[in-house]
């Protein structure tokens, strides 16, 4: 999918709806990010990109974006399964086939666990973003029982 930026205010609403008020810490972290964004980046356009556990469960991951971008928020909530798993992002438009393309990871060890990373100035991906999940943070064995989540990106 190509970048399709929209108003940061619309992206903020989508992000708040995604965490659904169930986790006050995640909500507060997002609120701080959007406060920073509105002041330091003049509320520049962003894109909200959701992903499902099934996307990360695909054998080579699933390409979320096929264009250069900066990842600002990476959030996931584990399904109700206790199997340890790590949801990862790769700097690649279509697959997780090269370990050197791995950029960000969120290890999840408990059922319904939430995790997020926020990069106010962005984490650059020059070829795109692929989401996947592996059984360990450093490994490449495909996992299952990961989580649903989203990323928020800006233009590179």
SETOR-717548 format. One line per field, with one value per residue (C-alpha): x, y, z; residue in three letters; residue number from 1. Coordinates in pm, whole numbers, plus 32768, in hexadecimal, padded with zeros to 4 digits. Layout:
X X_... $
Y Y_... $
Z Z_... $
tise ALA_... $
drennu NUM_... $
This chain:
X 8000_8080_808E_7F3D_7F6F_7E4F_7E11_7ECB_7D85_7CD7_7DFD_7DEE_7C7F_7CC8_7DE5_7D13_7BFC_7CF2_7D6A_7BFC_7C43_7C88_7DEF_7E1C_7F98_7F82_7E84_7F65_8095_7FD1_7F4F_80B5_8125_800B_804B_81B8_8152_8061_8168_82B3_8234_811A_8021_80AA_7FE8_8013_7F8E_7EED_7F34_7E84_7EF1_7E56_7F01_7EBD_7F8F_80BA_8079_80B1_81EA_82AE_81F1_810A_8173_80BF_8160_8230_82C2_83CC_833E_8388_82E2_827B_819D_81A5_8094_8018_7F36_7F68_7E49_7DC5_7ED7_7FFC_80F8_8220_8249_82F0_8242_8341_835F_844A_84D4_844B_831A_82A4_8358_8421_8522_865E_86C1_8785_863D_85AA_857D_8485_83FE_82FF_8327_81E1_81EF_8095_7F2E_7E94_7FDD_8004_8146_81A2_82C9_82BB_83BC_835F_8445_8409_84C5_8523_84BE_8545_849A_8354_82CE_8281_81EA_8233_8252_835C_8380_84A5_8522_8665_85E0_853D_8458_82F5_8216_80A2_7FB9_8049_7F74_7EA9_7F33_7F89_809E_8094_8179_81D7_827F_83F5 $
Y 8000_815A_8275_831E_8433_84E7_85E4_859A_85DE_84C1_83DB_843C_83D8_8289_8244_829E_81BC_80A0_80A2_80D5_8174_801A_8071_81C8_81B3_8178_8291_8380_831F_8363_84A8_851A_84B9_857A_86A9_86A1_8670_8796_8883_8812_8793_8890_8770_86EB_85D1_846A_8313_8212_80AF_7F98_7E2C_7CE9_7BBF_7B01_7C00_7BC4_7A4C_7A35_7968_7A92_7B9C_7C92_7DD3_7EF8_800D_8009_8166_8218_8298_82DA_8203_82D4_81E2_8065_7FC9_7E67_7DAA_7C34_7B48_7A82_797B_7950_78D9_79C9_7A7D_7BB1_7C96_7D3C_7E43_7E20_7F2C_7E78_7EAC_7D43_7C42_7BF4_7B1E_7BDE_7BF4_7D32_7DDF_7DAC_7EFC_7EF8_7DE6_7DC2_7C86_7C06_7AFE_7AF9_7ADF_7C32_7CE9_7E3C_7EDE_8014_80DE_8250_8307_847B_84D0_8385_8242_8242_812C_8174_805D_801F_7F68_7DF6_7D66_7C04_7B38_7A49_7965_7A2E_7B93_7B2E_7A04_79CF_78A7_790C_7926_792F_79BC_7B18_7C4D_7D4E_7EAD_7FDC_80C0_8237_82BC_83FF_8445_8402 $
Z 8000_7FAA_80A2_80C7_81C4_8267_8376_84B9_8572_84B8_84FD_866E_867C_85D7_86C9_87FA_877B_8743_88AC_8908_8A58_8AE8_8B38_8BD6_8BAF_8A37_8A19_8ADC_8A08_88C9_8957_89A1_8841_879B_887B_880C_86A0_869D_8728_8694_8544_8513_8512_83C7_8321_8398_833C_8423_83AB_846B_845B_84D6_8575_8432_8372_8456_844F_82D6_8285_81FA_82B9_8210_8165_8204_8136_7FFA_8013_80DE_8226_8394_849E_85C9_868B_8692_876C_879D_888D_88AD_8876_899E_897E_8A69_8962_8959_880F_877C_8684_859E_8491_8369_8283_8154_8077_8060_813A_8273_81BF_8219_8388_8341_82E5_8443_84ED_860F_86EE_8805_88D7_896A_8A7B_8B17_8A9C_8A48_8A88_89DF_896C_88AA_8833_87E2_8711_8714_85F0_8540_84F9_8388_829C_8142_807E_813A_826B_8296_83D6_844D_858C_8600_872A_87B8_879E_86EE_862E_84DE_852A_84D8_8609_8642_8749_8724_872E_8676_8660_8593_8525_84F0_83E2_8336_81E9_81E4 $
tise UNK_UNK_UNK_UNK_UNK_UNK_UNK_UNK_UNK_UNK_UNK_UNK_UNK_UNK_UNK_UNK_UNK_UNK_UNK_UNK_UNK_UNK_UNK_UNK_UNK_UNK_UNK_UNK_UNK_UNK_UNK_UNK_UNK_UNK_UNK_UNK_UNK_UNK_UNK_UNK_UNK_UNK_UNK_UNK_UNK_UNK_UNK_UNK_UNK_UNK_UNK_UNK_UNK_UNK_UNK_UNK_UNK_UNK_UNK_UNK_UNK_UNK_UNK_UNK_UNK_UNK_UNK_UNK_UNK_UNK_UNK_UNK_UNK_UNK_UNK_UNK_UNK_UNK_UNK_UNK_UNK_UNK_UNK_UNK_UNK_UNK_UNK_UNK_UNK_UNK_UNK_UNK_UNK_UNK_UNK_UNK_UNK_UNK_UNK_UNK_UNK_UNK_UNK_UNK_UNK_UNK_UNK_UNK_UNK_UNK_UNK_UNK_UNK_UNK_UNK_UNK_UNK_UNK_UNK_UNK_UNK_UNK_UNK_UNK_UNK_UNK_UNK_UNK_UNK_UNK_UNK_UNK_UNK_UNK_UNK_UNK_UNK_UNK_UNK_UNK_UNK_UNK_UNK_UNK_UNK_UNK_UNK_UNK_UNK_UNK_UNK_UNK_UNK_UNK_UNK_UNK $
drennu 1_2_3_4_5_6_7_8_9_10_11_12_13_14_15_16_17_18_19_20_21_22_23_24_25_26_27_28_29_30_31_32_33_34_35_36_37_38_39_40_41_42_43_44_45_46_47_48_49_50_51_52_53_54_55_56_57_58_59_60_61_62_63_64_65_66_67_68_69_70_71_72_73_74_75_76_77_78_79_80_81_82_83_84_85_86_87_88_89_90_91_92_93_94_95_96_97_98_99_100_101_102_103_104_105_106_107_108_109_110_111_112_113_114_115_116_117_118_119_120_121_122_123_124_125_126_127_128_129_130_131_132_133_134_135_136_137_138_139_140_141_142_143_144_145_146_147_148_149_150_151_152_153_154_155_156 $
